Amino acid sequence: MAVSKALRDEPDISSATKERVRSEAEKRGYYPNESARNLRVKRSGLVGLILADLGSEEGSGVAGGFCEAAQKSGIAVQVGLAHNAKEEAEQVRTMLGRGVEAIFVLPRISTEHRSAAFEAVKKAGLPILFFKRYPADVGPGSSRASWVVRNMREAARVVLDHLSDLGHRRVAYLGGHPAARSHAEHLQAILEGVETRGMGILGGAQMAGLKPEDGEREMLKILEGKERPTAVICGSDAVAAGAARAILQSSQGIPKDISVAGLGDEELSRYGPVSLTTVRFPCLGQAGFALWKKARDGEAEMKPVILPAELVVRGSTGNA
């Protein structure tokens, strides 16, 4: 019992005894059996994180913040990749078999209508939390299910205010994926905000995609037109980086001739072709883990969270 308490750093064991026990444990290569302890306290200390793509900025950003927060709390993370609904369900079954306490999902855009992970976790009675987007079948009142998303309407507002103050009236819009709810919300807010500020979108709003090459392709089309915008609003930093590349290749200056604004404050905004003005949000992964941890500790309910938007002004925007 004394050895166990010493390894758990319990206060009723002296510092000298703790040091002797730890030294001997290290010498013998001994580590406490956490599985046995977890069975006793009915907590595994393990959670599951399912991603569609770990290599993307979206996936690595969520996973990095999430794992960092979990590590600080002494929680282990099992990470799984799911490229389709079948793999999503398989990852859930594997994680449930390992005894995870909760499952977190950064879903594929195509799962916004229905989620295999949600259905499986709901049957098991475990908490589930979605990052950035969530399926339509996870509605108010869904048992032990929640989500952390970004305030895309606020993101649109702060960018439009910034460009309007700089005198921009002719803008282009290169949004994200047309099937993503969050990107649709950003588009709608842009359309409404442009009208109220006396601005116009040249050529109509375009949903470019998710990658830099998507932004580059659509920007080249805009530059071929008779009239050019004085600013381009993009639905992600990746699309903005591609748009900036197209502008520079056409011998236009940024922001001298065309200003560019992104969204996300990802690495491409800081280390891309130009230093991008963008919109920053608190870390999704850290916010999601904190939400679950407070609910686990009985400090709060696991209610949905909408993260606020913050404008970050860099060198890619200037006066019209």
C-alpha positions, 0 to 999 in steps of 0.5 A: 500500500505504501509503495502504491501511494508513493508512486501516486504521489499521495500526501500521507507518504513522506518525500524521502519514502517517495524518492526511495520507492521511485528510485527502486521502481526505476531501477527494476523497470517497474510501472504501476498497472493502470488498467487494474487501477482504472477497473477499480475507479471505473475510469479507463483514462483513455479516450478515442479521437477519429479523424478523416485525415491526420496529414491535413492542417485541419486534422493535425491542428485539431489532433495537436491541440487535443493531445496536448490538453489530454496529456496535461490531464493524464489522459491517454488518446487512441487515434484512428483514421476513417476515410468512409462510414465503414472505417468510422464504425470500425474505429468506434468498435475498436475503441469501445473494445479498448474501454475508452471513456469518450469518443471525439470525431473530426468528421468527413464533410460527407458525414454531416447528414448522418454519422456511423460513429454517432450511432455506434457510440449512442448505443454504447451510452458513451459521450461523443463530441464533434469538432468543426461540424456535426451530423444532422442527426445530432440535434438538441436533446441528443443524449451525451452528444455535443460539438465545438464549432467556429462562429463563421458569421462573426468571422465574416463580419470582422473581415467585411468590417476591416475591408470596408474601413479600408475602402474596398467596395469591389470584392471577390469571394472564394469559399470552401466546400459547398457541402459543408454547413460551416462554409455555407454559413460563412457564405450566407453571412458574406452575402448579407454583409456585403449588401449592408455595407454597400459592397459588391461581389464581382462575378458572384460568390464562388465556392472554390474548395479546400486546397491551395490549388483550388484557390489558385484555379478560381483566382486565375479565372477572376483575373481573366475578367475585364474588371478586377476586385480590389480585395479577395475574401477566402473561406480558408487560409489554404484557399487564400494561399492559392489565390495569393499565388495566382495574383503574384504570378499575374504580376499584381501586388499584394496588397498594392493592387489586390488585398487578400484575407483568409480564415483559420490562422493556420501555418499557411497564413504565416508562412505562405506566399504572403503574410495573410490577414486572417481570422483566428479561433481558439484551438478546437481540440483544446476546447473540445477536450476541456468541455468533456473534462469538465463534464467528466469531473462534474463541473459542467454539462457538455453543452455545444460550444461556438468559438469566437472569431478574432481578426488578425491583420497582417501584410496582405490587406491595405487601402483600396 
